[in-house]
Amino acid sequence: MRRLIESPAQAPAEEQVDYRFRDITVTRKYRDILSREIPGLANNPAYWRMYHQLVYRNWKDHETGLQLLPHGLIAEIEHADDENFVLDEHYRGKAFVDRFSADTGINIDLTDHVYHPDPNRRKVRCVRSFALRSCVWDAITDERARDRSNSELVWLHTGNKYLRKHTVELRRYDTAAADARFNANTSHQSAMLIDYLNNLDSHRFTGILKHLPEAYAAAKGLSDYANQNYILDSIHDQPKPFYHPVDRTMRIYAVGQSFNRLQRDLRKIVTQDWITGDLRSAQLAINATIWGIPEINEYLRSGGKPWIDLCDHMALKPTGDNKAIIKTAVYSLGYGMGNDNCCKQLGESFPSGTKAFDRFTSHPIINSLLMARSRQLRKINDKLNCGGIDAYGKFIPLEYHYVKNCTGQECEYSNNRSVLACISQSYEMKLLEPVIHEALRVQHDERGFAITSWLHDGFCFCPYGSRDKDAIMERLATLVKRQADDLGIYTSLEYS
């Protein structure tokens, strides 16, 4: 797979935007409507990819909620068929967008690219809006409500008929995309896990297809319906996820639109035949130990339920959605998110983000977490340390970069918060590593099991035989508890 290179000034987080364009299936009726109503698409693959991006791919800016359209992504849309194309500072993506609008009549309103000396404040272009004729929007609505099982499917970009054998080609494509992300910095543990997951037999994932109709029906009531529907379509075309490493963290991510990207309730529907295990209060427990917060350790050791207690503190009912809001806020702070950004994040769920943040941080658990985080950042910044050590004894160096602002003044920035997050995330892998080794040990045993999904601090697995389910669950819980005790981390494996 051709790798696009772009400067930090235009690049959002790599795991946030997928620059590859894997074709998707649609009904023939729908594509015929598009060809008739938007003749400017014609036989131009780049224009079909741009339409695909606008209507289906929902990568959003965290602050504004607008759809991300960085110039590297525009370059992939325009030049995905050109293996010799190399992205550099001379590429002007806006020119392609203007040609697309002129030829198709789909006017796209873009925000400006904003340069800032602080990489965290640089802004890529986003789509404010785009205009489609009402008949096209009607066709999109009908398409999302269709019954795929009774429709002739074709590929959106080409119009060629979809055949189930094409799933093999998609798996090869996703495999190549995952393999392209490996480099010398990929940890042994991440590589071991990825190798295991990517080499699982694909038949272990075909069973989730029978649950797609139920998931499609459940998705209709969601605010993120369009994006969730698109992910379900992608699962239909190729259900097996392939994983890749990410620089500077031991976390692994699934390529493209896999069931891992579904909202929690939809993911549970699709994976209902599997058993899900999660580390209890994972990052809170990890940080309480490695940052030295005795009051949180004692709270967890005595059986405290942080998500319920924090929901009560925020005057929220302890529903699954509300606990997810609280977990996201706690984990974001634990990974180094600044107070301003966390305030904005809470503002998405509360009428007043500022008041909600003040209330949130007034809880003793969060107050202790923030004070300990400040100590850890000072420790990472200390000239005697200049970095930190992860769960495997690997030193993660503190790095500085210097950028000139618009006045020519040189500004200094460090990766101290990234170091903080990478250390915490390495303990997720350390805690669950016994599960990986056990899966490798029994992968050819008729009474073994397969890890079918990896979610950083949790996983799904499928026993080879249903009679062995309880025994495997107990064995894995024991292995994780033993590892947690050895590390002095007050967590355990919970099943749902």
Protein Blocks (a to p, Z undefined) as FASTA:
>chain_A
ZZddddfklmccfklpccbdcdddddfklmmmmmmmmmmnmmafklmmmmmmmmmmccdc
fklopacddfklmmmmmmmmmmkbccdfkbcfklmmmmmmmmnopacddddddddfblkl
gccdddfbdcddfklmmmmmmmmmpcfklcccddfklopacdfklmmmmmmmmmmmmmmm
gcfklcfklmmmmmmmmmpcfklmmmmmmmmmmmmmmmmmpmklmmmmmmmmmmmmomcd
cddddehiabdcdehjafklpcfklmmmmmmmpccdddehklmmmmmmmnopaklmmmmm
nopafklmmmmmnopafbfklmmmmmmmmmmmmnopafklmmmmmmmmpmblmlmmmmmm
mpmklmmmmmmmmmmmmmmmpmklopaddfkopacdddddddddfkopacdddfklmmmm
mmmmmmmmmmmmmmmmmmmmmmmgckbccdfbdehjaccdddfblklmmmmmmmmmmmmm
mmmmmnopacddddZZ
